[in-house]
Every structure is written in structure tokens, then in C-alpha cells.
Amino acid sequence: MRAAKIDANQEEIVAALRKVGATVQSLAGVGRGVPDLLIGYQGVTYLVECKDGAKVPSARKLTPDQEDWHSKWTGGTLRVANNVEEALNIIEA
């Protein structure tokens, strides 16, 4: 089993989310297209895929596994965050 690959900004995003009071669980190790973060904030659950906004757009595209997983998701909020600001906007903090 290989170690989970996380984007360079994921730790910064997690720290910012926790600073505003969100609970955050990394799902990065699950793989198979599952989003990187499970977030709880003010009674709402979010799934967030982290992408490194410093990379060129083509390097931030969802992988085929991620595209498949996202297309089949029928639950609550599932979004992509390229930076801290986008992550905070997703949870409306």
C-alpha cells in the first residue's frame, strides 16, 4: 500500500478550516476518487477535494477516478477547493 498523495496546500486548508471551528477528517488515504476532506461546520457536512491552486489549470484537473466518484455522488455538498479562501467560502465561514 502506498502513502496517500496530498496537494501541497492541503495542510494550510485544513488549518484554516479548524481555525474557524470546523472539524476536519482527512480521507486522502482512501483513494479511488474519494474526496480529500470530510468537514463538519455548524451542523453541516461537506466533502472537499483539495487541488493546488499554484499549479497550472491542467495540473488541477480531477483524475478519472475523482471524476467518476464525483459524478455518482448523490449526497450533500461536494466541491473542489484550490486555496484557503475557496475552502472557507464552501463552508460559508
Secondary structure as GFF3:
##gff-version 3
##sequence-region A 1 93
A	DSSP	alpha_helix	10	19	.	.	.	ID=ss1
A	DSSP	beta_strand	23	26	.	.	.	ID=ss2
A	DSSP	three_ten_helix	28	30	.	.	.	ID=ss3
A	DSSP	beta_strand	37	41	.	.	.	ID=ss4
A	DSSP	beta_strand	44	50	.	.	.	ID=ss5
A	DSSP	three_ten_helix	57	60	.	.	.	ID=ss6
A	DSSP	alpha_helix	64	72	.	.	.	ID=ss7
A	DSSP	beta_strand	78	81	.	.	.	ID=ss8
A	DSSP	alpha_helix	84	90	.	.	.	ID=ss9
###
